[in-house]
Amino acid sequence: MNRSSGAVPDVNKPDVIGATPPGAQDKSAAAKAVREMFTSIAPRYDMLNHVLSMNVDRIWWRRAARTFRQILRRPNARVLDLCCGTGDMTFALRRQARNHSTRIVGADFSHAMLERATGKSQSQNGSAPAWIEADALRLPFPDAHFDLVTSAFGFRNLADYDAGLREIVRILRADGECGILDFGEPRGAVGALYRLYFKQVLPRIGTLISGVRGPYKYLPASVERFPAPEQMLERMKRAGLRDVTWTAYSLGIAGLYRGRK
Ligand SMILES: C[S@@+](CC[C@H](N)C(=O)[O-])C[C@H]1O[C@@H](n2cnc3c(N)ncnc32)[C@H](O)[C@@H]1O
């Protein structure tokens, strides 16, 4: 399914500012809680991702990266993967780029997640992505620097979605593109099954394997709070993006938001 902007929001969600992990009273407390949460699960993050998604996550990263292959294969293209975590989306972009002149940077504010990414990229010689520890809401890059900015399953965790979008627009060149891959909430029978799995089964397995209680309860709650596609597309337009679309992946369990500066 492909939705462009302009449609009336079909889900009546409140206009949330950003992620609010339990106990966080303001944006800086929310960001701190998110960073600590990912740092605490970093050692088991990859394994849990593949188990809990039954390896579908690999298909989603590849599909999202393939969408941008024209930009990725442009000589000297500059690409940023925001909230890169342990780097799997960044590596998917690298594989699609082929072209070694494409400069790919992965940025995340959890040092522990980036350490994993760095470890995984050691075998990639000269074409390995560069890794930068940075907050997505205050990026250390000049205006109009990147041809493409992506984020996979990270944007939803920002403490302020509009500020996150404004920062993406700031660092994109004119005509540059952004791609935000994140979970959605499928409707109908698939939705009911998905909710059962996501809310009842996933938090139990996640807690058991990671040994940490909070993060896998926070995950379904954060997806439930995240703006519905039509609302998110409106926010993208407000931030200065055009040609905005949302494409459902796996019946809407995930989806890719795209926009052009
Ligand atoms: C669910 S993980 C996704 C990692 C990776 N992109 C993937 O697809 O597996 C979310 C990541 O976003 C990062 N993150 C959340 N808020 C951030 C922020 N404000 N700035 C930078 N990174 C952030 C977390 O540290 C975490 O590594």
The ligand as a MOL file (V3000), in Angstrom:
LIG
                    3D

  0  0  0     0  0            999 V3000
M  V30 BEGIN CTAB
M  V30 COUNTS 27 29 0 0 0
M  V30 BEGIN ATOM
M  V30 1 C 15.6400 0.2000 17.7360 0
M  V30 2 S 17.2880 0.7710 17.5660 0 CHG=1
M  V30 3 C 17.4890 0.7330 15.8070 0
M  V30 4 C 18.8860 0.4590 15.3960 0
M  V30 5 C 19.0990 0.1850 13.9030 0
M  V30 6 N 18.7760 1.3380 13.0990 0
M  V30 7 C 18.2980 -1.0040 13.4460 0
M  V30 8 O 17.5290 -0.9020 12.4920 0
M  V30 9 O 18.4960 -2.0870 14.0530 0 CHG=-1
M  V30 10 C 17.1000 2.5000 17.9000 0
M  V30 11 C 18.4270 3.2290 18.0110 0
M  V30 12 O 18.1370 4.6390 18.0270 0
M  V30 13 C 19.0800 5.2560 18.8620 0
M  V30 14 N 18.5580 6.5660 19.2420 0
M  V30 15 C 17.3840 6.8460 19.8390 0
M  V30 16 N 17.2490 8.1630 20.0310 0
M  V30 17 C 18.3570 8.7440 19.5200 0
M  V30 18 C 18.8180 10.0780 19.4080 0
M  V30 19 N 18.1120 11.1090 19.8800 0
M  V30 20 N 19.9900 10.3020 18.8030 0
M  V30 21 C 20.7440 9.2810 18.3340 0
M  V30 22 N 20.3780 7.9950 18.4250 0
M  V30 23 C 19.2040 7.7230 19.0080 0
M  V30 24 C 19.2540 4.2760 20.0170 0
M  V30 25 O 20.4350 4.4950 20.7480 0
M  V30 26 C 19.2130 2.9300 19.2770 0
M  V30 27 O 20.4980 2.4930 18.9610 0
M  V30 END ATOM
M  V30 BEGIN BOND
M  V30 1 1 1 2
M  V30 2 1 2 3
M  V30 3 1 2 10
M  V30 4 1 3 4
M  V30 5 1 4 5
M  V30 6 1 5 6
M  V30 7 1 5 7
M  V30 8 2 7 8
M  V30 9 1 7 9
M  V30 10 1 10 11
M  V30 11 1 11 12
M  V30 12 1 11 26
M  V30 13 1 12 13
M  V30 14 1 13 14
M  V30 15 1 13 24
M  V30 16 1 14 15
M  V30 17 1 14 23
M  V30 18 2 15 16
M  V30 19 1 16 17
M  V30 20 1 17 18
M  V30 21 2 17 23
M  V30 22 1 18 19
M  V30 23 2 18 20
M  V30 24 1 20 21
M  V30 25 2 21 22
M  V30 26 1 22 23
M  V30 27 1 24 25
M  V30 28 1 24 26
M  V30 29 1 26 27
M  V30 END BOND
M  V30 END CTAB
M  END
